[in-house]
């Protein structure tokens, strides 16, 4: 998977046709883009498809809507229906990225159960803060997550201020509990310094998702 999140489609690049998007898709060899659930629409999905790129939904339930993961699952299910992914097209391609950082086994477990009752095979990523294996490896969560071949764990390789965390440590932290093929990494594209935001070079041979497309530099 080579994905990137677009945080503000109209505000940064302009319309989905903007060259700023597609120059970066080409340069970084991206195969999917995750869009804010409040911004994604059928036009965006169709245009990405015309570019042989998958369009997906990104949601941060707690920060954006003051919801837990179960509430976010219900919201995404409704939005997928509005976008046409219901009934005959329930398996249509539109992956989902839940950015949910609440350190609660109970709320994550309940949210994943609600989501899989609604969308049993939807391509899904769950992103959490780095080095959370101590509770993400809980037996109850392992029993829910490990058998789910459509669910990818996407631990962040950065802290709240975008400063990096060692990528091998982040990976091994979850590999104690989950198979390697179920884990990808969430990379930062910038960090914050006293002089502002500084572009962060993309890791060679990366595999996962980039946060975010707007900050990715072009040569």
C-alpha positions in Angstrom: 0.0 0.0 0.0 1.3 3.4 -0.9 -1.3 5.9 0.3 -1.5 9.5 1.4 -4.1 11.6 3.3 -5.4 14.8 1.8 -6.5 16.9 4.8 -8.1 19.9 3.0 -8.9 19.2 -0.7 -10.5 22.6 -1.7 -8.4 24.7 0.7 -4.9 23.6 -0.3 -4.9 22.3 -3.8 -8.2 23.4 -5.2 -10.4 21.0 -7.1 -9.6 17.3 -7.4 -8.2 17.9 -10.9 -5.4 20.1 -9.5 -1.9 19.3 -10.8 -0.5 19.7 -7.3 -2.3 16.5 -6.3 -1.4 14.4 -9.3 2.2 15.5 -9.6 2.7 14.1 -6.1 0.7 10.9 -6.8 3.0 10.3 -9.8 6.3 11.2 -8.0 5.5 9.2 -4.8 3.9 6.3 -6.8 0.7 6.5 -4.7 -2.1 4.0 -5.3 -4.7 5.4 -3.0 -5.7 8.7 -1.4 -7.7 9.2 1.7 -10.1 12.2 1.9 -11.8 13.8 4.8 -15.2 12.2 5.3 -16.8 15.7 5.2 -15.2 16.4 1.7 -15.2 13.2 -0.3 -17.9 13.0 -2.9 -18.7 10.9 -6.0 -16.9 13.3 -8.3 -13.7 12.8 -6.3 -14.1 9.1 -6.3 -14.8 9.0 -10.1 -11.9 11.3 -10.9 -9.5 9.2 -8.9 -10.7 6.1 -10.6 -10.0 7.7 -14.0 -6.4 8.2 -12.8 -6.1 4.5 -11.7 -6.1 5.7 -8.1 -8.3 4.5 -5.3 -10.2 7.1 -3.2 -11.0 6.3 0.4 -12.5 7.9 3.5 -10.4 9.3 6.4 -12.1 10.1 9.7 -10.9 11.1 13.1 -14.1 10.5 15.1 -13.0 11.9 18.5 -11.4 15.1 17.3 -13.8 16.0 14.5 -17.1 14.8 15.9 -16.5 14.1 19.6 -17.5 10.5 18.9 -16.1 7.2 20.0 -15.1 4.6 17.4 -18.5 3.0 17.3 -20.1 6.4 16.6 -17.5 6.9 13.8 -18.3 3.5 12.4 -22.0 4.5 12.1 -21.1 7.8 10.5 -18.9 6.1 7.9 -21.5 3.5 7.2 -24.0 6.3 6.5 -21.6 8.2 4.3 -20.8 5.0 2.3 -24.5 4.6 1.6 -24.8 8.2 0.5 -21.8 7.6 -1.9 -23.6 4.6 -3.4 -21.8 1.8 -1.6 -25.0 0.0 -0.5 -27.1 -3.0 -1.6 -25.7 -4.2 -5.0 -22.5 -2.0 -4.6 -21.8 -2.8 -0.9 -18.4 -4.2 -1.9 -17.4 -1.3 -4.2 -13.9 -0.1 -3.7 -13.7 2.7 -1.1 -11.3 1.9 1.7 -11.7 3.5 5.2 -9.0 4.9 7.5 -10.1 5.4 11.2 -7.6 7.7 13.0 -8.7 6.8 16.6 -6.2 7.4 19.3 -8.3 6.8 22.5 -6.4 4.5 24.8 -9.4 2.3 25.6 -9.6 -1.4 24.9 -13.3 -1.4 25.5 -14.1 1.5 23.1 -11.8 0.2 20.4 -13.2 -3.3 20.7 -16.8 -2.1 20.6 -16.1 0.2 17.7 -14.5 -2.6 15.6 -17.4 -4.9 16.4 -20.0 -2.3 15.3 -18.0 -1.6 12.2 -17.7 -5.2 11.1 -21.4 -5.8 11.7 -22.1 -3.0 9.3 -19.2 -3.5 6.8 -17.9 -7.0 7.2 -15.2 -7.0 4.5 -14.5 -3.3 3.9 -10.8 -2.5 3.4 -10.1 -0.7 6.6 -7.1 0.8 8.5 -7.0 1.7 12.1 -4.4 4.2 13.1 -3.1 4.7 16.6 -0.2 6.5 18.3 3.2 5.0 18.2 4.4 2.3 20.7 0.9 1.3 21.9 1.5 -2.5 21.8 1.1 -2.7 25.6 -2.7 -2.4 25.3 -3.3 -2.9 21.5 -1.9 -6.4 22.1 -4.6 -7.2 24.7 -6.1 -10.7 24.2 -9.6 -9.3 23.5 -8.3 -7.0 20.8 -6.1 -9.8 19.3 -9.1 -12.1 19.0 -11.0 -9.3 17.1 -8.2 -8.0 14.9 -5.9 -10.9 14.0 -8.5 -13.0 12.1 -9.8 -9.9 10.2 -7.8 -10.0 6.9 -9.4 -6.8 5.7 -8.2 -4.8 8.7 -4.7 -3.2 8.7 -3.0 -1.7 11.8 -1.4 1.6 10.9 0.7 2.9 13.8 2.0 6.4 13.6 5.7 7.0 13.4 5.4 10.5 14.9 4.2 12.2 18.0 1.6 15.0 18.4 4.1 17.6 17.3 5.1 15.5 14.3 8.5 14.7 15.7 9.6 11.2 14.5 9.7 7.9 16.4 12.0 5.1 15.3 10.2 3.2 12.6 11.7 -0.2 13.5 10.6 0.2 17.1 7.0 1.1 16.1 6.9 -1.9 13.8 8.3 -4.4 16.2 6.1 -3.1 19.0 3.0 -4.5 17.2 4.7 -7.5 15.6 4.9 -9.0 19.1 1.2 -9.5 18.8 0.1 -9.3 15.1 1.5 -10.8 11.9 3.8 -8.5 9.9 1.4 -8.5 6.9 -1.3 -6.9 9.0 0.8 -3.9 9.9 1.8 -0.9 7.8 3.3 2.4 9.0 1.9 5.9 9.1 4.8 8.3 8.2 5.0 12.0 8.8 5.8 14.3 5.9 6.9 17.2 8.0 7.9 18.2 11.6 7.4 21.4 13.5 10.4 23.5 14.6 10.8 27.0 16.0 10.9 28.4 12.5 7.7 26.6 11.4 7.0 23.4 9.5 9.9 21.6 7.9 9.5 19.1 5.1 10.6 15.6 6.3 12.1 13.3 3.6 10.1 10.3 2.7 11.7 7.0 3.9 13.1 4.9 1.1 11.1 1.7 0.4 8.2 2.9 2.5 5.0 0.9 2.7 1.9 2.4 4.3 0.4 5.9 4.4 1.8 9.4 4.3 0.5 12.2 6.5 -0.1 14.3 4.5 -0.1 15.0 0.8 -0.1 18.8 1.2 3.3 18.7 2.9 5.0 16.3 0.5 7.8 18.2 -1.4 8.4 17.9 -5.1 11.9 18.1 -6.7 
